[in-house]
């Protein structure tokens, strides 16, 4: 069982920045992947960014060049640095992880990000 707790969401103006954090209850070095997803009202949940194993990072086309995913193994925390935010980035952001390639997916409770002037 893995527990994930997100923080860092809030209200930001277009063009602004936010950093989301996701603290895990286990040693994240052993996890298969850790990622961020988001779900806007009336839309399906979508992948934003993911770290697979220790080196591979993938991003949604809509956030490439603006968002950066990183992790701190010592703190068992993964981060999502979000720059040049747009109103379309408004959503609930969820942290998720798989313990192995065929293992279960664990989700955090989500944190709201609102981009508005």
Secondary structure as GFF3:
##gff-version 3
##sequence-region A 1 117
A	DSSP	beta_strand	4	7	.	.	.	ID=ss1
A	DSSP	beta_strand	10	12	.	.	.	ID=ss2
A	DSSP	beta_strand	18	24	.	.	.	ID=ss3
A	DSSP	three_ten_helix	28	30	.	.	.	ID=ss4
A	DSSP	beta_strand	33	39	.	.	.	ID=ss5
A	DSSP	beta_strand	46	52	.	.	.	ID=ss6
A	DSSP	beta_strand	56	59	.	.	.	ID=ss7
A	DSSP	beta_strand	67	72	.	.	.	ID=ss8
A	DSSP	three_ten_helix	73	75	.	.	.	ID=ss9
A	DSSP	beta_strand	77	82	.	.	.	ID=ss10
A	DSSP	three_ten_helix	87	89	.	.	.	ID=ss11
A	DSSP	beta_strand	91	98	.	.	.	ID=ss12
A	DSSP	beta_strand	105	107	.	.	.	ID=ss13
A	DSSP	beta_strand	111	115	.	.	.	ID=ss14
###
